[in-house]
Amino acid sequence: MMESVNLGVLAELKELLAEGFEVLVERFILDGQARIDKMQEALSAGSAEVLYAEAHGLKGSSRNVGANLLADYCGQLEAMGHAQNLAGAEPIFSAVVKEFSAVCQALQDFSVA
């Protein structure tokens, strides 16, 4: 599961934030899940604007914690939302959901290590 995140980035964050690292992990998970829920609603409603905004937000926070693959998937959804073209977004969204789960597990594993 650790391949979902850059361990060097996590180690730097953990050293920099000390006990605040666990707060960061908790906030990432809660915020990320809320954004994923909103992306699902946006896809169901065909709202490219909401998909763009939520994918953009999750992309940034994912990069901050070293979850580059998740950020790349979010970037694809962000671009689709920006282009107002949601054709083919569902499989990418499914990849986001799967990768987000792997990232959350990796972050939790790292925070207790």
All heavy atoms as an XYZ file, in Angstrom:
837
protein
N       0.813     -1.207      0.000
C       0.000      0.000      0.000
C       0.854      1.267      0.000
O       0.417      2.296     -0.427
C      -0.923      0.036      1.224
C      -2.073     -0.931      1.184
S      -3.291     -0.433     -0.021
C      -4.430     -1.769      0.140
N       2.086      1.174      0.489
C       2.903      2.370      0.619
C       3.288      2.965     -0.733
O       3.716      4.098     -0.803
C       4.154      2.074      1.432
C       3.863      1.936      2.899
S       3.085      3.413      3.572
C       3.641      3.314      5.239
N       3.128      2.220     -1.838
C       3.471      2.795     -3.129
C       2.493      3.898     -3.540
O       2.756      4.642     -4.473
C       3.529      1.707     -4.213
C       2.215      0.998     -4.471
C       1.939     -0.189     -3.541
O       2.773     -0.502     -2.685
O       0.869     -0.794     -3.680
N       1.414      4.046     -2.843
C       0.430      5.086     -3.140
C       0.886      6.471     -2.708
O       0.311      7.464     -3.132
C      -0.913      4.766     -2.472
O      -1.461      3.602     -3.045
N       1.895      6.518     -1.849
C       2.401      7.809     -1.382
C       3.925      7.827     -1.435
O       4.568      6.798     -1.326
C       1.924      8.133      0.065
C       0.433      8.362      0.105
C       2.326      7.056      1.036
N       4.474      9.015     -1.572
C       5.917      9.206     -1.563
C       6.371      9.216     -0.100
O       6.047     10.141      0.650
C       6.247     10.526     -2.264
C       7.726     10.803     -2.313
O       8.450     10.636     -1.334
N       8.176     11.249     -3.467
N       7.124      8.200      0.274
C       7.530      8.070      1.675
C       8.455      9.200      2.117
O       8.431      9.598      3.280
C       8.198      6.713      1.902
C       7.294      5.501      1.692
C       8.089      4.214      1.916
C       6.093      5.543      2.622
N       9.226      9.733      1.198
C      10.100     10.855      1.539
C       9.299     12.086      1.937
O       9.628     12.775      2.909
N       8.238     12.356      1.192
C       7.362     13.488      1.518
C       6.718     13.267      2.879
O       6.682     14.179      3.717
C       6.281     13.683      0.423
C       5.238     14.698      0.861
C       6.927     14.113     -0.888
N       6.236     12.054      3.116
C       5.599     11.757      4.413
C       6.586     11.902      5.566
O       6.234     12.449      6.610
C       4.999     10.351      4.416
C       3.728     10.148      3.610
C       3.194      8.743      3.841
C       2.672     11.180      3.959
N       7.797     11.425      5.373
C       8.798     11.526      6.438
C       9.095     12.994      6.757
O       9.194     13.370      7.932
C      10.077     10.793      6.026
N       9.200     13.821      5.715
C       9.439     15.254      5.938
C       8.274     15.893      6.684
O       8.480     16.683      7.608
C       9.653     15.966      4.605
C      10.998     15.693      3.971
C      11.166     16.420      2.644
O      10.563     17.493      2.449
O      11.922     15.896      1.801
N       7.057     15.561      6.253
C       5.873     16.127      6.918
C       5.799     15.695      8.376
O       5.493     16.499      9.253
C       4.597     15.703      6.190
C       4.270     16.420      4.892
C       3.095     15.746      4.194
C       3.965     17.883      5.160
N       6.082     14.413      8.620
C       6.006     13.900      9.988
C       7.038     14.581     10.879
O       6.751     14.938     12.024
C       6.176     12.380     10.004
C       5.779     11.735     11.308
C       5.730     10.220     11.178
C       5.183      9.590     12.435
N       5.065      8.138     12.323
N       8.234     14.796     10.347
C       9.282     15.469     11.115
C       8.911     16.934     11.358
O       9.069     17.459     12.456
C      10.611     15.380     10.374
C      11.761     16.003     11.138
C      13.088     15.881     10.407
O      13.255     14.925      9.618
O      13.944     16.739     10.628
N       8.397     17.595     10.335
C       8.048     19.009     10.423
C       6.864     19.251     11.360
O       6.877     20.171     12.174
C       7.709     19.536      9.020
C       7.381     21.011      8.897
C       8.628     21.847      9.175
C       6.863     21.308      7.498
N       5.855     18.393     11.256
C       4.610     18.613     12.008
C       4.577     17.921     13.363
O       3.732     18.252     14.197
C       3.410     18.141     11.178
C       3.198     18.858      9.851
C       2.079     18.184      9.061
C       2.893     20.327     10.072
N       5.450     16.952     13.574
C       5.478     16.172     14.822
C       4.091     15.601     15.118
O       3.523     14.909     14.281
C       6.025     17.007     15.966
N       3.529     15.925     16.281
C       2.213     15.369     16.639
C       1.088     15.928     15.758
O       0.004     15.354     15.693
C       1.895     15.572     18.119
C       1.939     17.004     18.620
C       3.332     17.468     19.041
O       4.245     16.635     19.175
O       3.490     18.679     19.214
N       1.343     17.014     15.070
C       0.353     17.568     14.144
C       0.170     16.717     12.900
O      -0.792     16.898     12.154
N       1.083     15.765     12.668
C       0.981     14.897     11.497
C      -0.318     14.097     11.522
O      -0.978     13.957     10.498
C       2.191     13.965     11.409
C       2.177     13.075     10.194
C       2.514     13.592      8.954
C       1.803     11.748     10.295
C       2.491     12.769      7.825
C       1.781     10.925      9.178
C       2.129     11.439      7.942
N      -0.673     13.590     12.697
C      -1.908     12.799     12.799
C      -3.135     13.653     12.489
O      -4.093     13.167     11.895
C      -2.025     12.147     14.177
C      -1.017     11.024     14.353
C      -1.124     10.342     15.703
O      -2.219     10.328     16.292
O      -0.101      9.803     16.149
N      -3.095     14.922     12.868
C      -4.188     15.847     12.548
C      -4.264     16.042     11.037
O      -5.355     16.039     10.449
C      -4.005     17.202     13.269
C      -5.037     18.211     12.822
C      -4.043     17.002     14.776
N      -3.111     16.191     10.396
C      -3.061     16.333      8.943
C      -3.687     15.119      8.265
O      -4.502     15.266      7.340
C      -1.618     16.514      8.470
C      -1.423     16.509      6.955
C      -1.883     17.827      6.355
C       0.018     16.222      6.605
N      -3.324     13.942      8.705
C      -3.860     12.708      8.125
C      -5.379     12.668      8.287
O      -6.105     12.399      7.331
C      -3.203     11.464      8.760
C      -3.936     10.189      8.376
C      -1.728     11.383      8.360
N      -5.847     12.966      9.496
C      -7.287     12.947      9.760
C      -8.024     13.950      8.869
O      -9.053     13.639      8.279
C      -7.541     13.274     11.231
C      -8.989     13.199     11.634
C      -9.179     13.492     13.116
O      -8.384     12.998     13.930
O     -10.126     14.237     13.431
N      -7.484     15.148      8.745
C      -8.123     16.178      7.908
C      -8.104     15.794      6.442
O      -9.065     16.039      5.719
C      -7.453     17.530      8.119
C      -7.821     18.134      9.443
C      -7.328     19.552      9.569
N      -7.688     20.078     10.883
C      -7.025     21.019     11.504
N      -5.967     21.563     10.928
N      -7.413     21.439     12.678
N      -6.988     15.215      5.992
C      -6.909     14.783      4.593
C      -7.992     13.758      4.300
O      -8.676     13.835      3.277
C      -5.525     14.195      4.275
C      -5.438     13.635      2.879
C      -5.161     14.463      1.808
C      -5.654     12.288      2.640
C      -5.108     13.952      0.513
C      -5.608     11.761      1.352
C      -5.328     12.606      0.290
N      -8.155     12.803      5.196
C      -9.140     11.737      4.988
C     -10.562     12.306      4.988
O     -11.360     12.013      4.092
C      -8.968     10.621      6.041
C      -7.637      9.894      5.801
C     -10.148      9.656      6.018
C      -7.229      8.935      6.908
N     -10.872     13.133      5.980
C     -12.233     13.698      6.062
C     -12.535     14.613      4.889
O     -13.593     14.509      4.258
C     -12.420     14.446      7.382
C     -12.434     13.582      8.639
C     -12.472     14.453      9.895
C     -13.608     12.607      8.620
N     -11.609     15.521      4.571
C     -11.811     16.443      3.463
C     -11.866     15.687      2.142
O     -12.719     15.963      1.289
C     -10.684     17.481      3.430
C     -10.830     18.439      2.266
O     -11.778     19.255      2.287
O     -10.007     18.375      1.321
N     -10.976     14.732      1.971
C     -10.939     13.950      0.733
C     -12.218     13.182      0.510
O     -12.747     13.150     -0.610
N     -12.746     12.568      1.567
C     -13.999     11.819      1.416
C     -15.147     12.754      1.057
O     -15.980     12.422      0.217
C     -14.325     11.028      2.683
C     -15.514     10.101      2.509
C     -15.306      9.095      1.384
O     -14.356      8.312      1.404
N     -16.170      9.105      0.393
N     -15.188     13.928      1.670
C     -16.234     14.902      1.343
C     -16.121     15.326     -0.126
O     -17.136     15.445     -0.823
C     -16.136     16.113      2.266
N     -14.898     15.537     -0.595
C     -14.704     15.931     -1.994
C     -15.101     14.808     -2.945
O     -15.703     15.050     -3.993
C     -13.260     16.366     -2.236
C     -12.932     17.696     -1.586
C     -11.528     18.172     -1.951
N     -11.192     19.403     -1.282
C     -11.584     20.617     -1.669
N     -12.356     20.750     -2.727
N     -11.213     21.687     -1.002
N     -14.779     13.580     -2.589
C     -15.169     12.435     -3.420
C     -16.689     12.317     -3.472
O     -17.264     12.080     -4.539
C     -14.490     11.142     -2.918
C     -13.020     11.166     -3.341
C     -15.198      9.901     -3.454
C     -12.185     10.033     -2.826
N     -17.340     12.502     -2.344
C     -18.816     12.467     -2.329
C     -19.395     13.539     -3.248
O     -20.339     13.288     -4.002
C     -19.350     12.653     -0.908
C     -19.020     11.481      0.011
O     -18.612     10.400     -0.485
O     -19.140     11.653      1.249
N     -18.812     14.740     -3.202
C     -19.289     15.831     -4.061
C     -18.996     15.551     -5.528
O     -19.789     15.914     -6.406
C     -18.673     17.163     -3.623
C     -19.235     17.660     -2.312
C     -18.553     18.938     -1.872
C     -19.048     19.344     -0.486
N     -18.247     20.453      0.071
N     -17.869     14.903     -5.812
C     -17.561     14.530     -7.202
C     -18.575     13.521     -7.721
O     -19.030     13.616     -8.863
C     -16.146     13.962     -7.315
C     -15.062     15.007     -7.316
S     -13.443     14.301     -7.736
C     -12.736     14.148     -6.110
N     -18.941     12.562     -6.870
C     -19.945     11.566     -7.272
C     -21.274     12.253     -7.583
O     -21.909     11.964     -8.601
C     -20.139     10.524     -6.169
C     -21.210      9.487     -6.486
C     -20.824      8.608     -7.658
O     -19.880      7.838     -7.566
N     -21.543      8.698     -8.754
N     -21.681     13.180     -6.716
C     -22.912     13.936     -6.956
C     -22.799     14.751     -8.242
O     -23.754     14.822     -9.024
C     -23.202     14.869     -5.776
C     -23.557     14.142     -4.495
C     -23.568     15.056     -3.269
O     -23.522     16.302     -3.428
O     -23.611     14.518     -2.153
N     -21.644     15.359     -8.471
C     -21.437     16.168     -9.680
C     -21.544     15.308    -10.939
O     -22.158     15.719    -11.925
C     -20.080     16.855     -9.623
N     -20.961     14.121    -10.896
C     -21.047     13.226    -12.051
C     -22.492     12.793    -12.285
O     -22.943     12.756    -13.427
C     -20.140     12.011    -11.864
C     -18.649     12.293    -12.034
C     -17.830     11.080    -11.618
C     -18.332     12.686    -13.472
N     -23.203     12.485    -11.218
C     -24.602     12.079    -11.348
C     -25.456     13.196    -11.925
O     -26.371     12.960    -12.706
C     -25.170     11.646     -9.995
O     -24.481     10.511     -9.522
N     -25.145     14.439    -11.540
C     -25.923     15.599    -11.983
C     -25.383     16.211    -13.277
O     -26.001     17.118    -13.836
C     -25.929     16.663    -10.883
N     -24.240     15.737    -13.724
C     -23.628     16.303    -14.918
C     -23.071     17.704    -14.703
O     -23.031     18.506    -15.619
N     -22.639     17.983    -13.478
C     -22.123     19.311    -13.144
C     -20.602     19.364    -13.307
O     -19.844     18.996    -12.404
C     -22.513     19.684    -11.715
O     -21.924     20.916    -11.369
N     -20.182     19.848    -14.467
C     -18.757     19.941    -14.753
C     -18.059     20.926    -13.818
O     -16.915     20.708    -13.418
C     -18.545     20.352    -16.208
N     -18.756     22.009    -13.444
C     -18.157     23.029    -12.588
C     -17.810     22.470    -11.211
O     -16.735     22.724    -10.680
C     -19.091     24.238    -12.430
C     -19.382     24.978    -13.722
C     -20.510     24.345    -14.546
O     -21.180     23.397    -14.056
O     -20.706     24.780    -15.690
N     -18.745     21.717    -10.638
C     -18.505     21.138     -9.309
C     -17.411     20.079     -9.392
O     -16.522     20.014     -8.541
C     -19.810     20.566     -8.705
C     -19.526     19.804     -7.413
C     -20.813     21.684     -8.465
N     -17.448     19.257    -10.441
C     -16.403     18.244    -10.613
C     -15.037     18.921    -10.697
O     -14.090     18.497    -10.041
C     -16.648     17.401    -11.866
C     -15.595     16.310    -12.099
C     -15.670     15.244    -11.007
C     -15.756     15.688    -13.472
N     -14.947     19.972    -11.472
C     -13.694     20.709    -11.611
C     -13.194     21.194    -10.246
O     -12.041     20.969     -9.882
C     -13.879     21.904    -12.557
C     -12.719     22.866    -12.512
C     -11.554     22.611    -13.229
C     -12.767     24.007    -11.730
C     -10.469     23.475    -13.172
C     -11.689     24.880    -11.665
C     -10.543     24.608    -12.387
O      -9.471     25.456    -12.311
N     -14.061     21.859     -9.504
C     -13.661     22.453     -8.219
C     -13.221     21.390     -7.215
O     -12.192     21.552     -6.535
C     -14.809     23.279     -7.642
N     -13.972     20.324     -7.095
C     -13.652     19.283     -6.108
C     -12.405     18.492     -6.512
O     -11.572     18.163     -5.671
C     -14.847     18.363     -5.890
C     -16.073     19.079     -5.336
C     -15.826     19.830     -4.034
O     -15.000     19.387     -3.207
O     -16.463     20.883     -3.846
N     -12.268     18.200     -7.794
C     -11.083     17.478     -8.262
C      -9.840     18.347     -8.077
O      -8.782     17.851     -7.675
C     -11.251     17.072     -9.727
N      -9.976     19.639     -8.334
C      -8.858     20.567     -8.149
C      -8.410     20.586     -6.681
O      -7.213     20.512     -6.392
C      -9.265     21.970     -8.603
C      -8.212     23.000     -8.369
N      -7.105     23.121     -9.178
C      -8.084     23.944     -7.410
C      -6.349     24.100     -8.726
N      -6.910     24.618     -7.650
N      -9.361     20.650     -5.767
C      -9.037     20.684     -4.345
C      -8.358     19.413     -3.874
O      -7.359     19.467     -3.144
N      -8.884     18.267     -4.301
C      -8.290     16.995     -3.880
C      -6.923     16.796     -4.536
O      -6.014     16.234     -3.919
C      -9.222     15.819     -4.188
C      -8.770     14.449     -3.693
C      -8.479     14.453     -2.190
C      -9.805     13.386     -4.035
N      -6.766     17.292     -5.750
C      -5.467     17.200     -6.425
C      -4.394     17.924     -5.602
O      -3.315     17.374     -5.355
C      -5.548     17.807     -7.828
C      -4.221     17.755     -8.586
C      -4.316     18.410     -9.944
C      -4.191     19.914     -9.802
N      -4.118     20.608    -11.096
N      -4.694     19.111     -5.154
C      -3.727     19.887     -4.380
C      -3.366     19.240     -3.065
O      -2.177     19.124     -2.723
N      -4.368     18.802     -2.324
C      -4.068     18.188     -1.026
C      -3.356     16.850     -1.206
O      -2.505     16.484     -0.394
C      -5.330     18.049     -0.171
O      -6.316     17.282     -0.811
N      -3.645     16.152     -2.297
C      -2.962     14.881     -2.570
C      -1.484     15.116     -2.856
O      -0.621     14.396     -2.341
C      -3.614     14.176     -3.759
O      -4.951     13.835     -3.457
N      -1.190     16.124     -3.659
C       0.223     16.451     -3.936
C       0.945     16.814     -2.635
O       2.104     16.448     -2.450
C       0.323     17.620     -4.907
C      -0.043     17.273     -6.313
C       1.132     17.194     -7.250
N       0.649     17.042     -8.617
C       0.568     15.888     -9.256
N       0.960     14.773     -8.679
N       0.120     15.835    -10.484
N       0.262     17.541     -1.751
C       0.877     17.966     -0.488
C       1.311     16.800      0.384
O       2.269     16.921      1.144
C      -0.067     18.879      0.295
C      -0.213     20.240     -0.342
O       0.612     20.665     -1.139
N      -1.280     20.929      0.008
N       0.583     15.679      0.314
C       0.948     14.520      1.136
C       1.715     13.466      0.340
O       1.946     12.367      0.824
C      -0.282     13.874      1.839
C      -0.938     14.862      2.784
C      -1.267     13.296      0.843
N       2.107     13.807     -0.892
C       2.911     12.874     -1.684
C       2.122     11.791     -2.384
O       2.691     10.785     -2.804
N       0.814     11.983     -2.524
C      -0.035     11.001     -3.213
C      -0.150     11.415     -4.686
O      -1.179     11.909     -5.144
C      -1.399     10.921     -2.543
N       0.930     11.201     -5.419
C       1.015     11.727     -6.777
C       0.110     11.040     -7.782
O      -0.436     11.695     -8.672
C       2.461     11.721     -7.247
C       3.306     12.690     -6.440
O       2.852     13.765     -6.069
N       4.529     12.299     -6.147
N      -0.089      9.739     -7.664
C      -0.992      9.045     -8.589
C      -2.422      9.540     -8.387
O      -3.135      9.817     -9.354
C      -0.906      7.528     -8.414
C      -1.791      6.695     -9.355
C      -1.471      6.996    -10.820
C      -1.625      5.215     -9.057
N      -2.833      9.670     -7.139
C      -4.168     10.200     -6.846
C      -4.296     11.615     -7.415
O      -5.307     11.958     -8.033
C      -4.434     10.200     -5.340
C      -5.769     10.772     -4.877
C      -6.949     10.045     -5.522
C      -5.874     10.702     -3.355
N      -3.275     12.427     -7.239
C      -3.294     13.793     -7.775
C      -3.404     13.774     -9.298
O      -4.131     14.592     -9.881
C      -2.051     14.555     -7.333
N      -2.720     12.841     -9.942
C      -2.792     12.746    -11.402
C      -4.202     12.384    -11.866
O      -4.713     12.970    -12.827
C      -1.796     11.713    -11.931
C      -0.340     12.156    -11.773
O      -0.092     13.357    -11.524
O       0.547     11.283    -11.891
N      -4.824     11.428    -11.203
C      -6.213     11.073    -11.546
C      -7.133     12.277    -11.354
O      -7.989     12.557    -12.186
C      -6.720      9.909    -10.690
C      -6.128      8.559    -11.011
C      -5.851      7.655     -9.986
C      -5.857      8.159    -12.313
C      -5.323      6.394    -10.260
C      -5.327      6.910    -12.589
C      -5.067      6.035    -11.560
O      -4.544      4.789    -11.828
N      -6.960     12.968    -10.234
C      -7.784     14.151     -9.977
C      -7.551     15.212    -11.038
O      -8.492     15.902    -11.456
C      -7.494     14.714     -8.585
S      -8.111     13.674     -7.246
N      -6.305     15.334    -11.484
C      -5.990     16.279    -12.543
C      -6.725     15.961    -13.833
O      -7.167     16.868    -14.551
N      -6.882     14.682    -14.116
C      -7.646     14.282    -15.307
C      -9.107     14.694    -15.175
O      -9.703     15.217    -16.128
C      -7.535     12.777    -15.530
C      -6.145     12.321    -15.927
C      -6.043     10.809    -16.028
O      -6.946     10.147    -16.529
N      -4.944     10.264    -15.542
N      -9.696     14.466    -13.997
C     -11.084     14.879    -13.772
C     -11.214     16.396    -13.799
O     -12.190     16.936    -14.333
C     -11.606     14.325    -12.441
C     -11.838     12.825    -12.376
C     -12.315     12.431    -10.979
C     -12.837     12.367    -13.425
N     -10.237     17.070    -13.231
C     -10.234     18.532    -13.218
C     -10.263     19.058    -14.659
O     -11.042     19.958    -14.989
C      -8.994     19.029    -12.490
C      -8.819     20.521    -12.479
C      -7.486     20.946    -11.891
O      -6.496     20.175    -11.964
O      -7.436     22.069    -11.362
N      -9.419     18.491    -15.514
C      -9.356     18.916    -16.917
C     -10.673     18.647    -17.629
O     -11.136     19.478    -18.425
C      -8.201     18.209    -17.627
N     -11.293     17.511    -17.344
C     -12.589     17.193    -17.960
C     -13.657     18.186    -17.517
O     -14.466     18.641    -18.315
C     -12.998     15.761    -17.614
C     -12.078     14.711    -18.188
S     -12.468     13.070    -17.586
C     -13.215     12.389    -19.060
N     -13.638     18.517    -16.241
C     -14.585     19.498    -15.727
C     -14.360     20.858    -16.351
O     -15.303     21.543    -16.758
N     -13.105     21.249    -16.465
C     -12.754     22.542    -17.060
C     -13.207     22.607    -18.519
O     -13.694     23.637    -18.977
C     -11.251     22.780    -16.958
C     -10.815     24.095    -17.496
N     -11.113     25.284    -16.870
C     -10.117     24.408    -18.624
C     -10.611     26.289    -17.593
N     -10.006     25.772    -18.647
N     -13.073     21.484    -19.228
C     -13.459     21.414    -20.633
C     -14.967     21.211    -20.815
O     -15.439     21.174    -21.942
C     -12.694     20.285    -21.324
N     -15.688     21.064    -19.697
C     -17.132     20.817    -19.748
C     -17.445     19.529    -20.517
O     -18.454     19.444    -21.213
C     -17.865     22.001    -20.387
C     -17.667     23.331    -19.698
C     -18.571     23.490    -18.493
O     -19.761     23.204    -18.557
N     -18.009     23.924    -17.395
N     -16.559     18.532    -20.393
C     -16.741     17.272    -21.108
C     -16.547     16.120    -20.120
O     -15.424     15.772    -19.795
C     -15.750     17.165    -22.271
C     -15.918     15.881    -23.056
O     -16.763     15.052    -22.752
N     -15.089     15.710    -24.078
N     -17.655     15.560    -19.666
C     -17.594     14.497    -18.660
C     -17.635     13.097    -19.263
O     -17.689     12.111    -18.532
C     -18.724     14.681    -17.641
C     -18.752     16.033    -16.925
C     -19.846     16.064    -15.877
C     -17.408     16.367    -16.318
N     -17.594     13.006    -20.589
C     -17.583     11.694    -21.246
C     -16.319     10.953    -20.827
O     -15.212     11.475    -20.931
C     -17.626     11.861    -22.762
N     -16.485      9.756    -20.310
C     -15.351      8.956    -19.881
C     -14.847      9.264    -18.481
O     -13.815      8.751    -18.068
N     -15.578     10.097    -17.749
C     -15.139     10.462    -16.405
C     -15.357      9.351    -15.379
O     -14.609      9.262    -14.404
C     -15.852     11.736    -15.942
N     -16.350      8.506    -15.580
C     -16.674      7.472    -14.580
C     -15.506      6.526    -14.279
O     -15.212      6.283    -13.111
C     -17.917      6.683    -14.995
C     -19.221      7.432    -14.776
C     -19.565      7.676    -13.307
O     -19.086      6.946    -12.411
O     -20.332      8.623    -13.057
N     -14.822      5.976    -15.286
C     -13.699      5.084    -14.939
C     -12.568      5.808    -14.216
O     -11.913      5.225    -13.352
C     -13.235      4.509    -16.283
C     -13.990      5.194    -17.340
C     -15.095      5.977    -16.724
N     -12.345      7.055    -14.560
C     -11.302      7.822    -13.866
C     -11.740      8.083    -12.429
O     -10.950      7.957    -11.496
C     -10.993      9.138    -14.606
C     -10.465      8.825    -16.005
C      -9.967      9.967    -13.823
C     -10.404     10.018    -16.919
N     -13.018      8.411    -12.247
C     -13.534      8.608    -10.893
C     -13.390      7.322    -10.075
O     -12.994      7.367     -8.910
C     -14.996      9.071    -10.917
C     -15.576      9.213     -9.543
C     -15.188     10.260     -8.721
C     -16.487      8.282     -9.066
C     -15.705     10.373     -7.432
C     -17.000      8.401     -7.785
C     -16.607      9.440     -6.963
N     -13.678      6.181    -10.688
C     -13.513      4.895     -9.989
C     -12.064      4.692     -9.568
O     -11.793      4.194     -8.465
C     -13.965      3.735    -10.882
O     -15.354      3.803    -11.097
N     -11.123      5.094    -10.430
C      -9.700      4.997    -10.084
C      -9.375      5.928     -8.923
O      -8.583      5.572     -8.040
C      -8.842      5.319    -11.306
N      -9.993      7.126     -8.897
C      -9.796      8.071     -7.795
C     -10.252      7.433     -6.482
O      -9.538      7.483     -5.479
C     -10.546      9.405     -8.053
C     -10.642     10.233     -6.771
C      -9.855     10.197     -9.143
N     -11.427      6.845     -6.498
C     -11.977      6.229     -5.280
C     -11.057      5.117     -4.779
O     -10.730      5.057     -3.586
C     -13.404      5.698     -5.531
C     -13.900      4.872     -4.355
C     -14.360      6.851     -5.808
N     -10.611      4.272     -5.683
C      -9.736      3.154     -5.305
C      -8.401      3.668     -4.768
O      -7.914      3.203     -3.734
C      -9.515      2.246     -6.516
C      -8.669      1.036     -6.216
C      -8.532      0.149     -7.437
C      -7.641     -1.039     -7.107
N      -7.333     -1.841     -8.285
N      -7.816      4.635     -5.464
C      -6.512      5.157     -5.050
C      -6.626      5.949     -3.743
O      -5.735      5.886     -2.897
C      -5.902      6.015     -6.160
C      -4.495      6.470     -5.887
C      -3.468      5.353     -5.748
O      -3.738      4.193     -6.138
O      -2.374      5.642     -5.225
N      -7.732      6.678     -3.566
C      -7.935      7.423     -2.317
C      -7.952      6.455     -1.132
O      -7.339      6.715     -0.100
C      -9.243      8.223     -2.373
C      -9.535      8.970     -1.102
C      -8.808     10.104     -0.749
C     -10.535      8.544     -0.242
C      -9.065     10.792      0.426
C     -10.809      9.225      0.930
C     -10.076     10.346      1.274
N      -8.601      5.329     -1.301
C      -8.645      4.316     -0.241
C      -7.232      3.815      0.081
O      -6.853      3.694      1.251
C      -9.545      3.158     -0.672
O      -9.543      2.144      0.302
N      -6.447      3.559     -0.953
C      -5.076      3.082     -0.751
C      -4.224      4.155     -0.069
O      -3.418      3.850      0.821
C      -4.460      2.677     -2.093
N      -4.409      5.413     -0.472
C      -3.652      6.513      0.128
C      -4.017      6.659      1.604
O      -3.140      6.807      2.455
C      -3.900      7.832     -0.640
C      -3.394      9.030      0.144
C      -3.243      7.777     -2.006
N      -5.300      6.602      1.908
C      -5.738      6.718      3.308
C      -5.122      5.616      4.160
O      -4.642      5.885      5.268
C      -7.263      6.674      3.400
S      -8.061      8.148      2.753
N      -5.110      4.401      3.642
C      -4.517      3.298      4.384
C      -3.020      3.524      4.575
O      -2.492      3.321      5.669
C      -4.758      1.970      3.649
C      -4.306      0.760      4.440
C      -5.057      0.609      5.748
O      -6.273      0.533      5.770
N      -4.339      0.575      6.862
N      -2.343      3.959      3.539
C      -0.902      4.220      3.640
C      -0.611      5.320      4.637
O       0.323      5.226      5.437
C      -0.343      4.583      2.264
N      -1.419      6.381      4.621
C      -1.216      7.485      5.581
C      -1.434      7.015      7.014
O      -0.671      7.355      7.913
C      -2.171      8.638      5.263
C      -1.854      9.451      4.014
C      -2.970     10.423      3.729
C      -0.516     10.167      4.156
N      -2.476      6.224      7.216
C      -2.753      5.723      8.568
C      -1.635      4.792      9.022
O      -1.199      4.860     10.171
C      -4.101      5.022      8.605
C      -5.258      6.006      8.485
C      -6.593      5.329      8.312
O      -6.728      4.295      7.669
N      -7.627      5.940      8.888
N      -1.172      3.936      8.135
C      -0.076      3.028      8.476
C       1.186      3.807      8.829
O       1.889      3.490      9.772
C       0.230      2.072      7.320
C      -0.861      1.043      7.092
O      -1.779      0.922      7.945
O      -0.822      0.371      6.046
N       1.475      4.866      8.058
C       2.673      5.654      8.278
C       2.571      6.466      9.572
O       3.570      6.643     10.261
C       2.919      6.596      7.093
C       4.277      7.218      7.105
C       5.369      6.562      6.568
C       4.485      8.474      7.679
C       6.636      7.138      6.577
C       5.737      9.061      7.707
C       6.816      8.376      7.149
N       1.378      6.930      9.892
C       1.246      7.780     11.088
C       1.448      6.988     12.371
O       1.848      7.560     13.376
C      -0.105      8.499     11.102
O      -1.160      7.623     11.345
N       1.227      5.677     12.337
C       1.448      4.867     13.550
C       2.830      4.203     13.550
O       3.233      3.633     14.540
C       0.336      3.788     13.745
C      -0.986      4.451     13.963
C       0.307      2.815     12.598
N       3.530      4.303     12.416
C       4.858      3.662     12.305
C       5.902      4.431     13.108
O       5.805      5.580     13.362
C       5.277      3.586     10.835
